[in-house]
């Protein structure tokens, strides 16, 4: 099914909490409203997901994306970039946090 995927990005980080001072750099105001402060990994997962998105779309667009240029919706398992690309997200948390972002090819 390689023809069904337009881009793929993977990022891996240790399963550790994201320092509180970095959350504001990574999370948009809307994302900060959805971050569960009882979940120590949610901020790091957000960071990993955005890095995976960047890796998936940069080869296609050749455009630098800041963390605030990507909006992540964990409930829908999707991320949207500032130019309107919508990527699917999959993630796993064990000893490390792994995020996979892929851009489905629209037909």
N, CA, C and O atoms as a GROMACS GRO file, in nm:
protein
  428
    1UNK      N    1   0.079  -0.118   0.000
    1UNK     CA    2   0.000   0.000   0.000
    1UNK      C    3   0.085   0.127   0.000
    1UNK      O    4   0.038   0.232   0.044
    2UNK      N    5   0.208   0.119  -0.048
    2UNK     CA    6   0.295   0.237  -0.050
    2UNK      C    7   0.235   0.349  -0.133
    2UNK      O    8   0.263   0.466  -0.106
    3UNK      N    9   0.155   0.317  -0.232
    3UNK     CA   10   0.095   0.421  -0.315
    3UNK      C   11  -0.015   0.498  -0.241
    3UNK      O   12  -0.062   0.601  -0.289
    4UNK      N   13  -0.055   0.448  -0.123
    4UNK     CA   14  -0.157   0.515  -0.043
    4UNK      C   15  -0.098   0.616   0.055
    4UNK      O   16  -0.173   0.686   0.123
    5UNK      N   17   0.035   0.624   0.064
    5UNK     CA   18   0.100   0.713   0.159
    5UNK      C   19   0.187   0.813   0.084
    5UNK      O   20   0.275   0.775   0.007
    6UNK      N   21   0.162   0.942   0.109
    6UNK     CA   22   0.237   1.047   0.040
    6UNK      C   23   0.360   1.091   0.116
    6UNK      O   24   0.450   1.150   0.056
    7UNK      N   25   0.368   1.064   0.246
    7UNK     CA   26   0.483   1.101   0.326
    7UNK      C   27   0.474   1.031   0.460
    7UNK      O   28   0.365   1.001   0.508
    8UNK      N   29   0.591   1.004   0.520
    8UNK     CA   30   0.593   0.936   0.649
    8UNK      C   31   0.702   0.996   0.736
    8UNK      O   32   0.811   1.028   0.687
    9UNK      N   33   0.675   1.011   0.862
    9UNK     CA   34   0.774   1.062   0.956
    9UNK      C   35   0.762   0.988   1.088
    9UNK      O   36   0.653   0.956   1.134
   10UNK      N   37   0.876   0.959   1.148
   10UNK     CA   38   0.881   0.888   1.275
   10UNK      C   39   0.971   0.965   1.369
   10UNK      O   40   1.075   1.016   1.329
   11UNK      N   41   0.931   0.974   1.495
   11UNK     CA   42   1.016   1.035   1.596
   11UNK      C   43   1.008   0.949   1.721
   11UNK      O   44   0.902   0.896   1.755
   12UNK      N   45   1.121   0.938   1.790
   12UNK     CA   46   1.130   0.856   1.911
   12UNK      C   47   1.200   0.937   2.018
   12UNK      O   48   1.304   0.998   1.993
   13UNK      N   49   1.144   0.938   2.137
   13UNK     CA   50   1.202   1.007   2.252
   13UNK      C   51   1.186   0.917   2.374
   13UNK      O   52   1.099   0.831   2.377
   14UNK      N   53   1.271   0.937   2.475
   14UNK     CA   54   1.250   0.862   2.599
   14UNK      C   55   1.113   0.895   2.659
   14UNK      O   56   1.063   1.007   2.646
   15UNK      N   57   1.054   0.797   2.724
   15UNK     CA   58   0.924   0.817   2.787
   15UNK      C   59   0.946   0.893   2.918
   15UNK      O   60   0.946   0.834   3.026
   16UNK      N   61   0.963   1.023   2.905
   16UNK     CA   62   0.983   1.111   3.019
   16UNK      C   63   0.891   1.231   3.001
   16UNK      O   64   0.850   1.263   2.890
   17UNK      N   65   0.860   1.296   3.111
   17UNK     CA   66   0.775   1.414   3.100
   17UNK      C   67   0.851   1.526   3.030
   17UNK      O   68   0.974   1.534   3.036
   18UNK      N   69   0.777   1.612   2.965
   18UNK     CA   70   0.835   1.729   2.900
   18UNK      C   71   0.846   1.838   3.006
   18UNK      O   72   0.749   1.865   3.076
   19UNK      N   73   0.963   1.902   3.019
   19UNK     CA   74   0.974   2.010   3.118
   19UNK      C   75   0.864   2.115   3.095
   19UNK      O   76   0.836   2.152   2.982
   20UNK      N   77   0.805   2.162   3.204
   20UNK     CA   78   0.692   2.255   3.198
   20UNK      C   79   0.724   2.379   3.116
   20UNK      O   80   0.638   2.430   3.045
   21UNK      N   81   0.848   2.429   3.124
   21UNK     CA   82   0.884   2.549   3.050
   21UNK      C   83   0.887   2.526   2.899
   21UNK      O   84   0.880   2.621   2.821
   22UNK      N   85   0.898   2.400   2.856
   22UNK     CA   86   0.896   2.371   2.713
   22UNK      C   87   0.756   2.353   2.657
   22UNK      O   88   0.734   2.366   2.537
   23UNK      N   89   0.660   2.324   2.744
   23UNK     CA   90   0.524   2.300   2.696
   23UNK      C   91   0.469   2.420   2.621
   23UNK      O   92   0.403   2.403   2.518
   24UNK      N   93   0.496   2.542   2.668
   24UNK     CA   94   0.449   2.662   2.600
   24UNK      C   95   0.512   2.680   2.462
   24UNK      O   96   0.451   2.739   2.373
   25UNK      N   97   0.634   2.629   2.445
   25UNK     CA   98   0.701   2.637   2.315
   25UNK      C   99   0.644   2.535   2.216
   25UNK      O  100   0.644   2.558   2.095
   26UNK      N  101   0.597   2.424   2.270
   26UNK     CA  102   0.550   2.314   2.184
   26UNK      C  103   0.400   2.321   2.159
   26UNK      O  104   0.355   2.302   2.046
   27UNK      N  105   0.322   2.348   2.262
   27UNK     CA  106   0.176   2.340   2.254
   27UNK      C  107   0.113   2.472   2.212
   27UNK      O  108   0.153   2.578   2.259
   28UNK      N  109   0.016   2.464   2.124
   28UNK     CA  110  -0.063   2.582   2.088
   28UNK      C  111  -0.160   2.608   2.205
   28UNK      O  112  -0.179   2.521   2.289
   29UNK      N  113  -0.220   2.726   2.210
   29UNK     CA  114  -0.317   2.752   2.318
   29UNK      C  115  -0.430   2.648   2.322
   29UNK      O  116  -0.471   2.607   2.431
   30UNK      N  117  -0.478   2.606   2.208
   30UNK     CA  118  -0.586   2.506   2.205
   30UNK      C  119  -0.536   2.371   2.258
   30UNK      O  120  -0.607   2.302   2.331
   31UNK      N  121  -0.414   2.334   2.221
   31UNK     CA  122  -0.359   2.208   2.269
   31UNK      C  123  -0.337   2.211   2.420
   31UNK      O  124  -0.357   2.111   2.488
   32UNK      N  125  -0.296   2.326   2.473
   32UNK     CA  126  -0.273   2.337   2.619
   32UNK      C  127  -0.403   2.312   2.696
   32UNK      O  128  -0.400   2.263   2.809
   33UNK      N  129  -0.516   2.345   2.636
   33UNK     CA  130  -0.645   2.319   2.701
   33UNK      C  131  -0.675   2.170   2.712
   33UNK      O  132  -0.751   2.127   2.799
   34UNK      N  133  -0.616   2.090   2.623
   34UNK     CA  134  -0.645   1.947   2.620
   34UNK      C  135  -0.538   1.863   2.688
   34UNK      O  136  -0.554   1.741   2.701
   35UNK      N  137  -0.428   1.925   2.730
   35UNK     CA  138  -0.322   1.850   2.796
   35UNK      C  139  -0.367   1.810   2.936
   35UNK      O  140  -0.405   1.895   3.016
   36UNK      N  141  -0.363   1.683   2.963
   36UNK     CA  142  -0.400   1.631   3.095
   36UNK      C  143  -0.278   1.643   3.186
   36UNK      O  144  -0.178   1.575   3.166
   37UNK      N  145  -0.287   1.728   3.284
   37UNK     CA  146  -0.172   1.751   3.372
   37UNK      C  147  -0.143   1.629   3.460
   37UNK      O  148  -0.035   1.620   3.518
   38UNK      N  149  -0.237   1.535   3.469
   38UNK     CA  150  -0.213   1.413   3.545
   38UNK      C  151  -0.136   1.309   3.462
   38UNK      O  152  -0.088   1.210   3.518
   39UNK      N  153  -0.124   1.331   3.333
   39UNK     CA  154  -0.051   1.239   3.245
   39UNK      C  155   0.088   1.295   3.222
   39UNK      O  156   0.104   1.392   3.148
   40UNK      N  157   0.189   1.236   3.284
   40UNK     CA  158   0.324   1.293   3.274
   40UNK      C  159   0.384   1.285   3.133
   40UNK      O  160   0.482   1.353   3.104
   41UNK      N  161   0.327   1.204   3.046
   41UNK     CA  162   0.384   1.185   2.913
   41UNK      C  163   0.315   1.266   2.803
   41UNK      O  164   0.365   1.270   2.691
   42UNK      N  165   0.204   1.329   2.832
   42UNK     CA  166   0.124   1.394   2.728
   42UNK      C  167   0.202   1.505   2.656
   42UNK      O  168   0.195   1.516   2.534
   43UNK      N  169   0.276   1.586   2.729
   43UNK     CA  170   0.355   1.692   2.666
   43UNK      C  171   0.463   1.637   2.576
   43UNK      O  172   0.484   1.688   2.466
   44UNK      N  173   0.532   1.532   2.621
   44UNK     CA  174   0.637   1.469   2.540
   44UNK      C  175   0.575   1.404   2.417
   44UNK      O  176   0.633   1.408   2.309
   45UNK      N  177   0.459   1.343   2.433
   45UNK     CA  178   0.390   1.282   2.319
   45UNK      C  179   0.354   1.389   2.216
   45UNK      O  180   0.367   1.366   2.096
   46UNK      N  181   0.311   1.504   2.261
   46UNK     CA  182   0.280   1.614   2.171
   46UNK      C  183   0.405   1.656   2.094
   46UNK      O  184   0.400   1.676   1.972
   47UNK      N  185   0.517   1.668   2.164
   47UNK     CA  186   0.644   1.704   2.100
   47UNK      C  187   0.682   1.600   1.994
   47UNK      O  188   0.717   1.636   1.882
   48UNK      N  189   0.675   1.473   2.030
   48UNK     CA  190   0.713   1.365   1.939
   48UNK      C  191   0.622   1.362   1.817
   48UNK      O  192   0.669   1.342   1.705
   49UNK      N  193   0.493   1.381   1.838
   49UNK     CA  194   0.398   1.381   1.726
   49UNK      C  195   0.430   1.495   1.629
   49UNK      O  196   0.427   1.475   1.507
   50UNK      N  197   0.459   1.613   1.681
   50UNK     CA  198   0.489   1.727   1.593
   50UNK      C  199   0.619   1.707   1.518
   50UNK      O  200   0.630   1.748   1.402
   51UNK      N  201   0.717   1.647   1.580
   51UNK     CA  202   0.842   1.617   1.511
   51UNK      C  203   0.818   1.516   1.398
   51UNK      O  204   0.874   1.531   1.289
   52UNK      N  205   0.736   1.415   1.423
   52UNK     CA  206   0.704   1.316   1.320
   52UNK      C  207   0.630   1.382   1.203
   52UNK      O  208   0.655   1.349   1.087
   53UNK      N  209   0.539   1.473   1.234
   53UNK     CA  210   0.467   1.546   1.128
   53UNK      C  211   0.565   1.624   1.042
   53UNK      O  212   0.559   1.618   0.919
   54UNK      N  213   0.655   1.697   1.106
   54UNK     CA  214   0.754   1.775   1.032
   54UNK      C  215   0.835   1.685   0.939
   54UNK      O  216   0.856   1.719   0.822
   55UNK      N  217   0.879   1.571   0.989
   55UNK     CA  218   0.959   1.478   0.908
   55UNK      C  219   0.878   1.421   0.791
   55UNK      O  220   0.935   1.390   0.686
   56UNK      N  221   0.748   1.408   0.808
   56UNK     CA  222   0.664   1.355   0.700
   56UNK      C  223   0.641   1.457   0.590
   56UNK      O  224   0.636   1.420   0.473
   57UNK      N  225   0.626   1.586   0.625
   57UNK     CA  226   0.588   1.685   0.523
   57UNK      C  227   0.704   1.768   0.469
   57UNK      O  228   0.693   1.823   0.359
   58UNK      N  229   0.814   1.777   0.541
   58UNK     CA  230   0.923   1.862   0.492
   58UNK      C  231   0.975   1.818   0.354
   58UNK      O  232   0.997   1.904   0.269
   59UNK      N  233   0.994   1.690   0.329
   59UNK     CA  234   1.040   1.651   0.194
   59UNK      C  235   0.943   1.690   0.083
   59UNK      O  236   0.984   1.706  -0.032
   60UNK      N  237   0.816   1.705   0.116
   60UNK     CA  238   0.716   1.740   0.015
   60UNK      C  239   0.708   1.891  -0.006
   60UNK      O  240   0.699   1.938  -0.120
   61UNK      N  241   0.711   1.967   0.104
   61UNK     CA  242   0.687   2.112   0.096
   61UNK      C  243   0.814   2.196   0.104
   61UNK      O  244   0.815   2.310   0.059
   62UNK      N  245   0.920   2.139   0.160
   62UNK     CA  246   1.046   2.213   0.182
   62UNK      C  247   1.020   2.343   0.258
   62UNK      O  248   1.080   2.447   0.228
   63UNK      N  249   0.930   2.336   0.355
   63UNK     CA  250   0.894   2.452   0.437
   63UNK      C  251   0.921   2.418   0.583
   63UNK      O  252   0.879   2.313   0.632
   64UNK      N  253   0.992   2.508   0.652
   64UNK     CA  254   1.017   2.490   0.794
   64UNK      C  255   0.886   2.508   0.870
   64UNK      O  256   0.812   2.604   0.844
   65UNK      N  257   0.858   2.418   0.962
   65UNK     CA  258   0.739   2.429   1.046
   65UNK      C  259   0.782   2.445   1.192
   65UNK      O  260   0.858   2.362   1.244
   66UNK      N  261   0.735   2.548   1.256
   66UNK     CA  262   0.753   2.566   1.398
   66UNK      C  263   0.651   2.474   1.468
   66UNK      O  264   0.556   2.428   1.406
   67UNK      N  265   0.672   2.449   1.596
   67UNK     CA  266   0.577   2.364   1.668
   67UNK      C  267   0.435   2.421   1.665
   67UNK      O  268   0.339   2.344   1.666
   68UNK      N  269   0.421   2.552   1.663
   68UNK     CA  270   0.287   2.613   1.660
   68UNK      C  271   0.227   2.612   1.520
   68UNK      O  272   0.112   2.654   1.502
   69UNK      N  273   0.301   2.565   1.421
   69UNK     CA  274   0.248   2.550   1.286
   69UNK      C  275   0.179   2.415   1.265
   69UNK      O  276   0.127   2.387   1.157
   70UNK      N  277   0.180   2.334   1.368
   70UNK     CA  278   0.117   2.202   1.364
   70UNK      C  279   0.020   2.193   1.481
   70UNK      O  280   0.057   2.218   1.596
   71UNK      N  281  -0.104   2.156   1.452
   71UNK     CA  282  -0.207   2.140   1.555
   71UNK      C  283  -0.240   1.991   1.564
   71UNK      O  284  -0.279   1.929   1.466
   72UNK      N  285  -0.223   1.934   1.683
   72UNK     CA  286  -0.244   1.791   1.705
   72UNK      C  287  -0.377   1.769   1.777
   72UNK      O  288  -0.409   1.837   1.874
   73UNK      N  289  -0.453   1.672   1.728
   73UNK     CA  290  -0.576   1.630   1.793
   73UNK      C  291  -0.561   1.482   1.825
   73UNK      O  292  -0.577   1.396   1.738
   74UNK      N  293  -0.529   1.451   1.952
   74UNK     CA  294  -0.507   1.312   1.990
   74UNK      C  295  -0.634   1.230   1.985
   74UNK      O  296  -0.630   1.111   1.956
   75UNK      N  297  -0.747   1.291   2.012
   75UNK     CA  298  -0.874   1.219   2.010
   75UNK      C  299  -0.902   1.163   1.871
   75UNK      O  300  -0.944   1.048   1.857
   76UNK      N  301  -0.879   1.244   1.768
   76UNK     CA  302  -0.901   1.200   1.630
   76UNK      C  303  -0.779   1.134   1.569
   76UNK      O  304  -0.786   1.080   1.458
   77UNK      N  305  -0.665   1.138   1.640
   77UNK     CA  306  -0.537   1.086   1.591
   77UNK      C  307  -0.499   1.151   1.458
   77UNK      O  308  -0.463   1.084   1.361
   78UNK      N  309  -0.509   1.285   1.456
   78UNK     CA  310  -0.476   1.362   1.336
   78UNK      C  311  -0.395   1.485   1.375
   78UNK      O  312  -0.401   1.533   1.488
   79UNK      N  313  -0.320   1.533   1.277
   79UNK     CA  314  -0.247   1.658   1.292
   79UNK      C  315  -0.270   1.740   1.166
   79UNK      O  316  -0.277   1.684   1.056
   80UNK      N  317  -0.281   1.871   1.182
   80UNK     CA  318  -0.302   1.961   1.070
   80UNK      C  319  -0.189   2.063   1.068
   80UNK      O  320  -0.158   2.123   1.171
   81UNK      N  321  -0.129   2.083   0.951
   81UNK     CA  322  -0.023   2.181   0.938
   81UNK      C  323  -0.082   2.315   0.898
   81UNK      O  324  -0.198   2.323   0.855
   82UNK      N  325  -0.003   2.421   0.911
   82UNK     CA  326  -0.052   2.556   0.880
   82UNK      C  327  -0.095   2.570   0.735
   82UNK      O  328  -0.177   2.656   0.704
   83UNK      N  329  -0.041   2.487   0.644
   83UNK     CA  330  -0.083   2.497   0.505
   83UNK      C  331  -0.197   2.400   0.472
   83UNK      O  332  -0.231   2.381   0.355
   84UNK      N  333  -0.257   2.338   0.575
   84UNK     CA  334  -0.378   2.259   0.554
   84UNK      C  335  -0.357   2.111   0.532
   84UNK      O  336  -0.454   2.038   0.510
   85UNK      N  337  -0.234   2.062   0.536
   85UNK     CA  338  -0.214   1.917   0.524
   85UNK      C  339  -0.267   1.849   0.650
   85UNK      O  340  -0.244   1.896   0.761
   86UNK      N  341  -0.337   1.740   0.630
   86UNK     CA  342  -0.390   1.662   0.742
   86UNK      C  343  -0.322   1.526   0.742
   86UNK      O  344  -0.326   1.453   0.643
   87UNK      N  345  -0.258   1.495   0.853
   87UNK     CA  346  -0.185   1.370   0.866
   87UNK      C  347  -0.250   1.281   0.970
   87UNK      O  348  -0.307   1.329   1.068
   88UNK      N  349  -0.240   1.152   0.949
   88UNK     CA  350  -0.284   1.053   1.046
   88UNK      C  351  -0.171   1.034   1.146
   88UNK      O  352  -0.054   1.041   1.110
   89UNK      N  353  -0.205   1.009   1.272
   89UNK     CA  354  -0.106   0.984   1.376
   89UNK      C  355  -0.130   0.848   1.440
   89UNK      O  356  -0.244   0.806   1.462
   90UNK      N  357  -0.021   0.780   1.470
   90UNK     CA  358  -0.024   0.659   1.550
   90UNK      C  359   0.089   0.674   1.651
   90UNK      O  360   0.194   0.731   1.619
   91UNK      N  361   0.070   0.625   1.771
   91UNK     CA  362   0.173   0.641   1.872
   91UNK      C  363   0.167   0.528   1.973
   91UNK      O  364   0.066   0.460   1.989
   92UNK      N  365   0.279   0.510   2.040
   92UNK     CA  366   0.292   0.408   2.142
   92UNK      C  367   0.381   0.462   2.253
   92UNK      O  368   0.478   0.534   2.226
   93UNK      N  369   0.349   0.428   2.376
   93UNK     CA  370   0.432   0.468   2.489
   93UNK      C  371   0.472   0.342   2.564
   93UNK      O  372   0.387   0.267   2.614
   94UNK      N  373   0.603   0.319   2.573
   94UNK     CA  374   0.660   0.210   2.651
   94UNK      C  375   0.784   0.269   2.718
   94UNK      O  376   0.773   0.370   2.787
   95UNK      N  377   0.901   0.210   2.698
   95UNK     CA  378   1.024   0.269   2.750
   95UNK      C  379   1.057   0.397   2.675
   95UNK      O  380   1.125   0.486   2.727
   96UNK      N  381   1.008   0.405   2.553
   96UNK     CA  382   1.023   0.524   2.470
   96UNK      C  383   0.887   0.563   2.417
   96UNK      O  384   0.794   0.482   2.415
   97UNK      N  385   0.876   0.685   2.375
   97UNK     CA  386   0.754   0.730   2.308
   97UNK      C  387   0.784   0.731   2.160
   97UNK      O  388   0.883   0.791   2.116
   98UNK      N  389   0.700   0.666   2.083
   98UNK     CA  390   0.718   0.658   1.938
   98UNK      C  391   0.596   0.718   1.873
   98UNK      O  392   0.483   0.686   1.910
   99UNK      N  393   0.617   0.806   1.774
   99UNK     CA  394   0.506   0.862   1.698
   99UNK      C  395   0.531   0.840   1.551
   99UNK      O  396   0.644   0.853   1.503
  100UNK      N  397   0.429   0.807   1.480
  100UNK     CA  398   0.433   0.790   1.335
  100UNK      C  399   0.330   0.883   1.277
  100UNK      O  400   0.214   0.881   1.318
  101UNK      N  401   0.371   0.965   1.182
  101UNK     CA  402   0.278   1.053   1.112
  101UNK      C  403   0.283   1.017   0.965
  101UNK      O  404   0.391   1.000   0.909
  102UNK      N  405   0.168   1.005   0.902
  102UNK     CA  406   0.170   0.977   0.759
  102UNK      C  407   0.061   1.055   0.690
  102UNK      O  408  -0.044   1.084   0.746
  103UNK      N  409   0.092   1.088   0.567
  103UNK     CA  410   0.004   1.170   0.485
  103UNK      C  411  -0.066   1.078   0.385
  103UNK      O  412  -0.003   1.033   0.290
  104UNK      N  413  -0.194   1.051   0.405
  104UNK     CA  414  -0.265   0.966   0.309
  104UNK      C  415  -0.278   1.038   0.175
  104UNK      O  416  -0.297   1.160   0.169
  105UNK      N  417  -0.269   0.962   0.069
  105UNK     CA  418  -0.289   1.016  -0.064
  105UNK      C  419  -0.439   1.022  -0.090
  105UNK      O  420  -0.509   0.921  -0.080
  106UNK      N  421  -0.488   1.140  -0.123
  106UNK     CA  422  -0.630   1.156  -0.152
  106UNK      C  423  -0.658   1.111  -0.294
  106UNK      O  424  -0.584   1.144  -0.386
  107UNK      N  425  -0.763   1.037  -0.310
  107UNK     CA  426  -0.799   0.987  -0.445
  107UNK      C  427  -0.936   1.037  -0.480
  107UNK      O  428  -0.986   1.008  -0.588
   0.00000   0.00000   0.00000
